[in-house]
Amino acid sequence: RSRHAAPQVFEQLRARIAWYYFVAGLTQQEISDRLGIARARVNKIAGQLRSDGSVVIDIRLPLASCVGLEEKLKDVYGLKSAAVVPALDDDEQQRRMLGEAAASILDEMIADGQGISVGWGRTLSATIKQLRSRRLRDSSVVSLMGGLTRGSETNTFGVSTELAKTLGADCYYITAPVYCPCVESREFLLQHSGVNEVMERARRSDLSIVSCGDLTSRTPLTAINSVHERLPQLRKCGAIGEILGTFLDAHGVPVAHELNETVIAMSPADLKKVPNSILISGG
């Protein structure tokens, strides 16, 4: 067994350098400091990765630890597939790595004639930036949740618009706020033909692309006044995070809180009915 240990360790080192250098954008000195090896060795391996074909458009050297985690995730949650990338301390660099990995999966899944629904957030925005542009005349993109009053590329309108532009597809928006003032106003909005039609289109989508967040400031949703002022209540109810604006407990069950009763978005129960859904998240 010892004869094979050294080559395996070296291949894992090559894979880690490939991820950090070509995907995360770390400098050779940063990689040297992180891995505890000489910068000259990082430089040499990075050059070899290009010349021997190990690094082309994607990385062909999966990390054994990541592959092991992928298999565990598939087994525990009954997933069709899973992709795990190495962890980074820098949130922006981590999102770039997540976006690269997710885009490589989505590029193979997206085809003309599909209805593609999408959530919001910085991770999804980073993924869309990595997608290959194309022209899907018979496809459509639909937002999965209402929007914010403040503009941002991570807002549901910005994310769905950018995805539709990248795919050359039509785009449909839920023209309503993500949270209504009360249950009655939510019911009134859902009776509006335009909102109801887009929500139904989202439920009929072939592929959904979503992200999730915790209850810290790293999640943009927590900055909304209606959410920020209710964070203590949400935690008391057992909430540990959210998906599409619905707050969940540690078992993935929506908590009993008014925000979950007033959210304008696809519910987790409806999300389960979509033939293919991809969750992209990290941190």
C-alpha atoms as a printed R data frame, in Angstrom:
    type eleno elety resid chain resno       x      y       z
1   ATOM     1    CA   ARG     A     1   0.000  0.000   0.000
2   ATOM     2    CA   SER     A     2   2.869  2.375   0.743
3   ATOM     3    CA   ARG     A     3   4.027  2.193  -2.901
4   ATOM     4    CA   HIS     A     4   0.791  3.906  -4.000
5   ATOM     5    CA   ALA     A     5   0.532  6.448  -1.165
6   ATOM     6    CA   ALA     A     6   3.046  8.962  -2.538
7   ATOM     7    CA   PRO     A     7   1.510  9.196  -6.065
8   ATOM     8    CA   GLN     A     8  -1.993  9.596  -4.557
9   ATOM     9    CA   VAL     A     9  -0.849 12.358  -2.214
10  ATOM    10    CA   PHE     A    10   0.867 14.140  -5.112
11  ATOM    11    CA   GLU     A    11  -2.260 13.899  -7.285
12  ATOM    12    CA   GLN     A    12  -4.329 15.410  -4.466
13  ATOM    13    CA   LEU     A    13  -1.784 18.230  -4.164
14  ATOM    14    CA   ARG     A    14  -2.052 18.856  -7.916
15  ATOM    15    CA   ALA     A    15  -5.848 18.889  -7.667
16  ATOM    16    CA   ARG     A    16  -5.834 21.356  -4.780
17  ATOM    17    CA   ILE     A    17  -3.438 23.698  -6.589
18  ATOM    18    CA   ALA     A    18  -5.615 23.460  -9.707
19  ATOM    19    CA   TRP     A    19  -8.721 24.511  -7.768
20  ATOM    20    CA   TYR     A    20  -7.065 27.317  -5.848
21  ATOM    21    CA   TYR     A    21  -5.108 28.759  -8.784
22  ATOM    22    CA   PHE     A    22  -7.359 28.341 -11.815
23  ATOM    23    CA   VAL     A    23 -10.809 28.586 -10.204
24  ATOM    24    CA   ALA     A    24 -10.481 30.539  -6.949
25  ATOM    25    CA   GLY     A    25  -7.899 32.936  -8.385
26  ATOM    26    CA   LEU     A    26  -5.473 32.713  -5.468
27  ATOM    27    CA   THR     A    27  -1.922 33.883  -6.126
28  ATOM    28    CA   GLN     A    28   0.933 31.396  -6.092
29  ATOM    29    CA   GLN     A    29   2.206 32.935  -2.847
30  ATOM    30    CA   GLU     A    30  -1.223 32.553  -1.222
31  ATOM    31    CA   ILE     A    31  -1.321 28.902  -2.286
32  ATOM    32    CA   SER     A    32   2.228 28.409  -1.025
33  ATOM    33    CA   ASP     A    33   1.254 29.826   2.383
34  ATOM    34    CA   ARG     A    34  -1.988 27.806   2.514
35  ATOM    35    CA   LEU     A    35  -0.423 24.457   1.590
36  ATOM    36    CA   GLY     A    36   2.901 24.960   3.315
37  ATOM    37    CA   ILE     A    37   5.045 24.312   0.249
38  ATOM    38    CA   ALA     A    38   7.569 26.431  -1.637
39  ATOM    39    CA   ARG     A    39   6.193 29.003  -4.099
40  ATOM    40    CA   ALA     A    40   8.587 27.652  -6.751
41  ATOM    41    CA   ARG     A    41   6.901 24.249  -6.434
42  ATOM    42    CA   VAL     A    42   3.461 25.816  -6.833
43  ATOM    43    CA   ASN     A    43   4.694 27.613  -9.958
44  ATOM    44    CA   LYS     A    44   6.117 24.395 -11.412
45  ATOM    45    CA   ILE     A    45   2.973 22.345 -10.776
46  ATOM    46    CA   ALA     A    46   0.669 25.098 -12.118
47  ATOM    47    CA   GLY     A    47   2.690 25.147 -15.345
48  ATOM    48    CA   GLN     A    48   2.570 21.351 -15.639
49  ATOM    49    CA   LEU     A    49  -1.195 21.317 -15.122
50  ATOM    50    CA   ARG     A    50  -1.620 23.462 -18.212
51  ATOM    51    CA   SER     A    51   0.936 21.707 -20.393
52  ATOM    52    CA   ASP     A    52  -0.145 18.110 -19.656
53  ATOM    53    CA   GLY     A    53  -3.859 18.773 -20.257
54  ATOM    54    CA   SER     A    54  -4.993 18.326 -16.637
55  ATOM    55    CA   VAL     A    55  -6.458 21.840 -16.678
56  ATOM    56    CA   VAL     A    56  -8.460 22.812 -19.740
57  ATOM    57    CA   ILE     A    57 -11.935 24.359 -19.404
58  ATOM    58    CA   ASP     A    58 -12.687 22.353 -16.287
59  ATOM    59    CA   ILE     A    59 -10.594 20.567 -13.693
60  ATOM    60    CA   ARG     A    60 -10.203 16.846 -14.272
61  ATOM    61    CA   LEU     A    61  -8.636 16.055 -10.919
62  ATOM    62    CA   PRO     A    62 -11.373 15.542  -8.317
63  ATOM    63    CA   LEU     A    63 -10.316 15.781  -4.694
64  ATOM    64    CA   ALA     A    64 -10.772 12.471  -2.921
65  ATOM    65    CA   SER     A    65 -12.209 14.210   0.144
66  ATOM    66    CA   CYS     A    66 -14.756 16.056  -2.010
67  ATOM    67    CA   VAL     A    67 -15.758 12.886  -3.875
68  ATOM    68    CA   GLY     A    68 -16.320 11.146  -0.530
69  ATOM    69    CA   LEU     A    69 -18.572 13.979   0.651
70  ATOM    70    CA   GLU     A    70 -20.487 13.909  -2.645
71  ATOM    71    CA   GLU     A    71 -21.296 10.224  -2.188
72  ATOM    72    CA   LYS     A    72 -22.392 10.795   1.420
73  ATOM    73    CA   LEU     A    73 -24.684 13.659   0.406
74  ATOM    74    CA   LYS     A    74 -26.265 11.516  -2.321
75  ATOM    75    CA   ASP     A    75 -26.849  8.639   0.095
76  ATOM    76    CA   VAL     A    76 -28.206 10.696   2.998
77  ATOM    77    CA   TYR     A    77 -30.548 12.922   0.977
78  ATOM    78    CA   GLY     A    78 -31.378 10.690  -1.984
79  ATOM    79    CA   LEU     A    79 -29.849 13.078  -4.522
80  ATOM    80    CA   LYS     A    80 -29.344 12.273  -8.199
81  ATOM    81    CA   SER     A    81 -25.955 13.958  -8.082
82  ATOM    82    CA   ALA     A    82 -23.848 16.235  -5.892
83  ATOM    83    CA   ALA     A    83 -20.718 18.330  -6.394
84  ATOM    84    CA   VAL     A    84 -18.465 19.490  -3.561
85  ATOM    85    CA   VAL     A    85 -15.666 22.037  -3.928
86  ATOM    86    CA   PRO     A    86 -12.818 22.857  -1.498
87  ATOM    87    CA   ALA     A    87 -13.543 25.381   1.242
88  ATOM    88    CA   LEU     A    88 -12.179 28.924   1.263
89  ATOM    89    CA   ASP     A    89 -12.294 31.617   3.957
90  ATOM    90    CA   ASP     A    90 -13.025 34.398   1.452
91  ATOM    91    CA   ASP     A    91 -16.768 34.498   0.631
92  ATOM    92    CA   GLU     A    92 -16.323 36.063  -2.816
93  ATOM    93    CA   GLN     A    93 -13.717 33.537  -3.885
94  ATOM    94    CA   GLN     A    94 -15.869 30.722  -2.495
95  ATOM    95    CA   ARG     A    95 -18.846 31.897  -4.555
96  ATOM    96    CA   ARG     A    96 -16.642 31.983  -7.659
97  ATOM    97    CA   MET     A    97 -15.619 28.357  -7.075
98  ATOM    98    CA   LEU     A    98 -19.206 27.315  -6.428
99  ATOM    99    CA   GLY     A    99 -20.349 29.142  -9.555
100 ATOM   100    CA   GLU     A   100 -17.719 27.424 -11.682
101 ATOM   101    CA   ALA     A   101 -18.705 23.956 -10.440
102 ATOM   102    CA   ALA     A   102 -22.452 24.631 -10.739
103 ATOM   103    CA   ALA     A   103 -22.151 26.125 -14.216
104 ATOM   104    CA   SER     A   104 -20.336 23.034 -15.503
105 ATOM   105    CA   ILE     A   105 -23.296 20.910 -14.348
106 ATOM   106    CA   LEU     A   106 -25.954 23.301 -15.648
107 ATOM   107    CA   ASP     A   107 -24.310 23.670 -19.058
108 ATOM   108    CA   GLU     A   108 -24.941 19.949 -19.605
109 ATOM   109    CA   MET     A   109 -28.518 20.042 -18.275
110 ATOM   110    CA   ILE     A   110 -29.924 23.138 -19.963
111 ATOM   111    CA   ALA     A   111 -31.546 22.511 -23.341
112 ATOM   112    CA   ASP     A   112 -33.966 24.329 -25.612
113 ATOM   113    CA   GLY     A   113 -37.659 23.901 -24.901
114 ATOM   114    CA   GLN     A   114 -37.268 23.955 -21.114
115 ATOM   115    CA   GLY     A   115 -38.961 26.093 -18.532
116 ATOM   116    CA   ILE     A   116 -36.185 27.215 -16.151
117 ATOM   117    CA   SER     A   117 -37.053 28.817 -12.822
118 ATOM   118    CA   VAL     A   118 -34.528 30.640 -10.674
119 ATOM   119    CA   GLY     A   119 -34.216 32.116  -7.195
120 ATOM   120    CA   TRP     A   120 -31.896 34.899  -6.163
121 ATOM   121    CA   GLY     A   121 -28.671 35.695  -4.350
122 ATOM   122    CA   ARG     A   122 -24.966 36.266  -4.874
123 ATOM   123    CA   THR     A   123 -24.146 32.591  -5.389
124 ATOM   124    CA   LEU     A   124 -26.666 32.261  -8.215
125 ATOM   125    CA   SER     A   125 -25.383 35.494  -9.746
126 ATOM   126    CA   ALA     A   126 -21.828 34.083  -9.663
127 ATOM   127    CA   THR     A   127 -23.061 30.884 -11.338
128 ATOM   128    CA   ILE     A   128 -24.810 32.704 -14.173
129 ATOM   129    CA   LYS     A   129 -21.611 34.635 -14.924
130 ATOM   130    CA   GLN     A   130 -19.894 31.288 -15.614
131 ATOM   131    CA   LEU     A   131 -22.619 29.877 -17.893
132 ATOM   132    CA   ARG     A   132 -22.039 29.528 -21.621
133 ATOM   133    CA   SER     A   133 -24.118 31.995 -23.668
134 ATOM   134    CA   ARG     A   134 -26.538 30.496 -26.165
135 ATOM   135    CA   ARG     A   135 -29.829 31.171 -27.938
136 ATOM   136    CA   LEU     A   136 -32.762 29.093 -26.652
137 ATOM   137    CA   ARG     A   137 -35.722 30.452 -28.578
138 ATOM   138    CA   ASP     A   138 -38.207 27.913 -27.190
139 ATOM   139    CA   SER     A   139 -37.165 28.193 -23.547
140 ATOM   140    CA   SER     A   140 -38.264 30.543 -20.806
141 ATOM   141    CA   VAL     A   141 -36.883 31.780 -17.505
142 ATOM   142    CA   VAL     A   142 -39.216 32.530 -14.606
143 ATOM   143    CA   SER     A   143 -38.482 33.995 -11.187
144 ATOM   144    CA   LEU     A   144 -39.411 31.852  -8.193
145 ATOM   145    CA   MET     A   145 -40.147 34.649  -5.747
146 ATOM   146    CA   GLY     A   146 -41.231 38.235  -5.415
147 ATOM   147    CA   GLY     A   147 -38.725 41.061  -5.516
148 ATOM   148    CA   LEU     A   148 -37.174 43.719  -3.333
149 ATOM   149    CA   THR     A   149 -37.814 47.426  -3.539
150 ATOM   150    CA   ARG     A   150 -34.068 48.071  -3.794
151 ATOM   151    CA   GLY     A   151 -32.262 47.160  -7.033
152 ATOM   152    CA   SER     A   152 -29.320 44.767  -7.054
153 ATOM   153    CA   GLU     A   153 -27.783 42.174  -9.348
154 ATOM   154    CA   THR     A   154 -28.589 39.661  -6.615
155 ATOM   155    CA   ASN     A   155 -32.272 40.701  -6.506
156 ATOM   156    CA   THR     A   156 -34.711 38.187  -8.002
157 ATOM   157    CA   PHE     A   157 -35.359 40.531 -10.966
158 ATOM   158    CA   GLY     A   158 -31.649 40.998 -11.656
159 ATOM   159    CA   VAL     A   159 -30.797 37.294 -11.404
160 ATOM   160    CA   SER     A   160 -33.655 36.108 -13.634
161 ATOM   161    CA   THR     A   161 -32.964 38.864 -16.189
162 ATOM   162    CA   GLU     A   162 -29.257 37.951 -16.354
163 ATOM   163    CA   LEU     A   163 -30.048 34.245 -16.757
164 ATOM   164    CA   ALA     A   164 -32.575 34.951 -19.518
165 ATOM   165    CA   LYS     A   165 -30.058 37.179 -21.302
166 ATOM   166    CA   THR     A   166 -27.348 34.494 -21.078
167 ATOM   167    CA   LEU     A   167 -29.684 31.818 -22.447
168 ATOM   168    CA   GLY     A   168 -31.398 34.021 -25.024
169 ATOM   169    CA   ALA     A   169 -34.754 33.084 -23.520
170 ATOM   170    CA   ASP     A   170 -37.958 34.907 -22.579
171 ATOM   171    CA   CYS     A   171 -38.271 36.020 -18.969
172 ATOM   172    CA   TYR     A   172 -41.266 36.119 -16.617
173 ATOM   173    CA   TYR     A   173 -41.325 38.000 -13.313
174 ATOM   174    CA   ILE     A   174 -43.449 37.769 -10.187
175 ATOM   175    CA   THR     A   175 -44.404 41.431  -9.940
176 ATOM   176    CA   ALA     A   176 -45.039 41.441  -6.218
177 ATOM   177    CA   PRO     A   177 -42.989 42.021  -3.061
178 ATOM   178    CA   VAL     A   178 -41.228 39.022  -1.536
179 ATOM   179    CA   TYR     A   179 -43.206 39.573   1.699
180 ATOM   180    CA   CYS     A   180 -46.688 41.017   1.998
181 ATOM   181    CA   PRO     A   181 -47.863 43.091   5.006
182 ATOM   182    CA   CYS     A   182 -50.415 40.428   5.969
183 ATOM   183    CA   VAL     A   183 -51.939 37.119   4.895
184 ATOM   184    CA   GLU     A   184 -54.975 38.870   3.411
185 ATOM   185    CA   SER     A   185 -52.862 41.071   1.112
186 ATOM   186    CA   ARG     A   186 -50.920 37.976  -0.005
187 ATOM   187    CA   GLU     A   187 -54.155 36.183  -0.898
188 ATOM   188    CA   PHE     A   188 -55.366 39.256  -2.769
189 ATOM   189    CA   LEU     A   189 -52.121 39.446  -4.804
190 ATOM   190    CA   LEU     A   190 -52.234 35.747  -5.625
191 ATOM   191    CA   GLN     A   191 -55.687 36.250  -7.111
192 ATOM   192    CA   HIS     A   192 -54.199 38.779  -9.532
193 ATOM   193    CA   SER     A   193 -54.092 37.054 -12.921
194 ATOM   194    CA   GLY     A   194 -50.528 38.155 -13.760
195 ATOM   195    CA   VAL     A   195 -48.969 36.994 -10.484
196 ATOM   196    CA   ASN     A   196 -50.985 33.772 -10.450
197 ATOM   197    CA   GLU     A   197 -49.996 32.896 -14.038
198 ATOM   198    CA   VAL     A   198 -46.278 33.386 -13.372
199 ATOM   199    CA   MET     A   199 -46.476 31.357 -10.146
200 ATOM   200    CA   GLU     A   200 -48.158 28.539 -12.078
201 ATOM   201    CA   ARG     A   201 -45.506 28.757 -14.796
202 ATOM   202    CA   ALA     A   202 -42.844 28.406 -12.092
203 ATOM   203    CA   ARG     A   203 -44.569 25.304 -10.709
204 ATOM   204    CA   ARG     A   204 -44.547 23.752 -14.198
205 ATOM   205    CA   SER     A   205 -40.836 24.396 -14.794
206 ATOM   206    CA   ASP     A   206 -38.513 21.578 -15.879
207 ATOM   207    CA   LEU     A   207 -35.495 22.846 -13.961
208 ATOM   208    CA   SER     A   208 -35.206 25.020 -10.850
209 ATOM   209    CA   ILE     A   209 -32.000 26.728  -9.719
210 ATOM   210    CA   VAL     A   210 -32.014 27.880  -6.104
211 ATOM   211    CA   SER     A   211 -29.746 28.809  -3.227
212 ATOM   212    CA   CYS     A   212 -30.222 29.029   0.531
213 ATOM   213    CA   GLY     A   213 -28.984 31.143   3.403
214 ATOM   214    CA   ASP     A   214 -28.537 31.182   7.160
215 ATOM   215    CA   LEU     A   215 -29.777 33.855   9.550
216 ATOM   216    CA   THR     A   216 -26.545 35.874   9.599
217 ATOM   217    CA   SER     A   217 -25.699 39.097   7.771
218 ATOM   218    CA   ARG     A   218 -24.088 37.002   4.997
219 ATOM   219    CA   THR     A   219 -27.610 36.305   3.747
220 ATOM   220    CA   PRO     A   220 -28.995 39.387   1.899
221 ATOM   221    CA   LEU     A   221 -32.549 38.516   2.921
222 ATOM   222    CA   THR     A   222 -31.742 39.272   6.571
223 ATOM   223    CA   ALA     A   223 -31.099 42.913   5.641
224 ATOM   224    CA   ILE     A   224 -34.761 43.453   4.703
225 ATOM   225    CA   ASN     A   225 -36.453 45.378   7.499
226 ATOM   226    CA   SER     A   226 -39.399 42.983   7.749
227 ATOM   227    CA   VAL     A   227 -36.955 40.097   8.278
228 ATOM   228    CA   HIS     A   228 -34.233 41.845  10.296
229 ATOM   229    CA   GLU     A   229 -36.611 43.008  13.018
230 ATOM   230    CA   ARG     A   230 -38.079 39.505  13.318
231 ATOM   231    CA   LEU     A   231 -34.815 37.532  13.518
232 ATOM   232    CA   PRO     A   232 -35.140 36.951  17.308
233 ATOM   233    CA   GLN     A   233 -38.677 35.602  16.755
234 ATOM   234    CA   LEU     A   234 -37.529 33.363  13.917
235 ATOM   235    CA   ARG     A   235 -34.738 31.875  16.006
236 ATOM   236    CA   LYS     A   236 -37.193 31.307  18.877
237 ATOM   237    CA   CYS     A   237 -39.396 29.393  16.421
238 ATOM   238    CA   GLY     A   238 -36.434 27.155  15.599
239 ATOM   239    CA   ALA     A   239 -35.474 28.711  12.252
240 ATOM   240    CA   ILE     A   240 -31.863 28.151  11.159
241 ATOM   241    CA   GLY     A   241 -32.054 29.355   7.543
242 ATOM   242    CA   GLU     A   242 -34.195 30.008   4.496
243 ATOM   243    CA   ILE     A   243 -34.819 28.804   0.967
244 ATOM   244    CA   LEU     A   244 -36.793 31.013  -1.435
245 ATOM   245    CA   GLY     A   245 -37.788 33.224   1.497
246 ATOM   246    CA   THR     A   246 -39.364 30.379   3.491
247 ATOM   247    CA   PHE     A   247 -37.691 29.890   6.877
248 ATOM   248    CA   LEU     A   248 -36.855 26.325   7.866
249 ATOM   249    CA   ASP     A   249 -35.810 24.493  11.004
250 ATOM   250    CA   ALA     A   250 -32.849 22.106  11.268
251 ATOM   251    CA   HIS     A   251 -34.970 19.296   9.770
252 ATOM   252    CA   GLY     A   252 -35.927 21.320   6.703
253 ATOM   253    CA   VAL     A   253 -39.490 21.924   7.901
254 ATOM   254    CA   PRO     A   254 -41.038 25.421   7.522
255 ATOM   255    CA   VAL     A   255 -41.386 27.064  10.941
256 ATOM   256    CA   ALA     A   256 -44.648 28.483  12.257
257 ATOM   257    CA   HIS     A   257 -44.013 32.186  11.701
258 ATOM   258    CA   GLU     A   258 -45.973 34.963   9.995
259 ATOM   259    CA   LEU     A   259 -43.241 35.558   7.390
260 ATOM   260    CA   ASN     A   260 -43.812 32.062   6.027
261 ATOM   261    CA   GLU     A   261 -47.519 32.901   5.750
262 ATOM   262    CA   THR     A   262 -46.934 36.124   3.812
263 ATOM   263    CA   VAL     A   263 -44.085 35.178   1.449
264 ATOM   264    CA   ILE     A   264 -44.677 35.368  -2.309
265 ATOM   265    CA   ALA     A   265 -42.542 32.499  -3.607
266 ATOM   266    CA   MET     A   266 -42.597 28.866  -4.615
267 ATOM   267    CA   SER     A   267 -43.013 26.738  -1.506
268 ATOM   268    CA   PRO     A   268 -40.562 23.950  -0.600
269 ATOM   269    CA   ALA     A   269 -43.401 21.460  -1.171
270 ATOM   270    CA   ASP     A   270 -43.883 22.689  -4.758
271 ATOM   271    CA   LEU     A   271 -40.118 22.798  -5.323
272 ATOM   272    CA   LYS     A   272 -39.999 19.052  -4.594
273 ATOM   273    CA   LYS     A   273 -42.354 18.446  -7.522
274 ATOM   274    CA   VAL     A   274 -40.022 20.038 -10.100
275 ATOM   275    CA   PRO     A   275 -38.348 17.239 -12.133
276 ATOM   276    CA   ASN     A   276 -34.852 18.645 -11.584
277 ATOM   277    CA   SER     A   277 -33.822 21.186  -8.960
278 ATOM   278    CA   ILE     A   278 -30.296 22.327  -8.142
279 ATOM   279    CA   LEU     A   279 -29.318 23.905  -4.832
280 ATOM   280    CA   ILE     A   280 -26.075 25.928  -5.007
281 ATOM   281    CA   SER     A   281 -24.701 27.069  -1.660
282 ATOM   282    CA   GLY     A   282 -21.588 27.224   0.495
283 ATOM   283    CA   GLY     A   283 -20.118 28.757   3.610
